[in-house]
Amino acid sequence: MTTLTFQNTTLSVINKNNHTFLTASDLGTALEYADPTKAIVKIYDRNADEFTAEMTALIELQTAGGKQQVRVFSLRGAHLIAMFARTKVAKDFRKWVLDILDREISQNEQQNQPLVKPEVRYPASFTGAEIYSLVWLLISHRNMNDLLGELEQPLAAIGSNFHPAVYSHHREYKRLIDENLPILKRLIEPFKESNPIEFERIKSRLKLN
């Protein structure tokens, strides 16, 4: 079985749909809880609504007590657990698990690249008003996400239970915004000739180069 090592703790890798999952027991041990499984399950139960189906699952594994249902967490799920953890190593674990996640994403992209077929392109047309609506939707989304970023440190300072979710959402939503900016840039390109002043104004609001 493939393993990962965090500091002095060895974690068994559970391969689920070509993604790395870690057991609650190993996760709790790495985070230095006295009762590893109980501690992680308790964190999960308190914050279950923050986890998607891709971040955690119950699977049947062979244990010392025979086959049992065991809760496992993806690397993103493990990172979110560590956000709620209050142990001394939690911060180091978060950095470590994100490094592993980046490596896994890179490997999966390389493996899947030869199998990628040209993406189907659909013809579509938009009115100027519709393009404006999409632009302002993204601008308002970015403004709300910037607010999440500004709230992150104050929430952490007071030990708020909202801090882990704000931290996670701020980074995930920023990634989505950055991925969609090129699409908006293509949509507003016609304004460059028809309304250059408005084009520059929108570019500035979208923070496009």
Buried (B, 14 or more C-beta within 10 A) or exposed (E): EEEBEBEEBEBBBBEEEEBBBBBBBBBBBBBBBEEBBEBBBBBBEEBEEBBEEEBBBEEEBEEEEEEEEBBBBBBBBBBBBBBBBEBEBBEBBBEBBBEBBEEBEEEEEEEEEEEEEEEEEEEEEEEEEEBBEBBEEBBEBBEEBEEBBEBBEEBBEEEEEEBBBBBBBBBEBBEEBEEEBEEBBEBBEEBEEEBEEBBEEBBEBBEEE
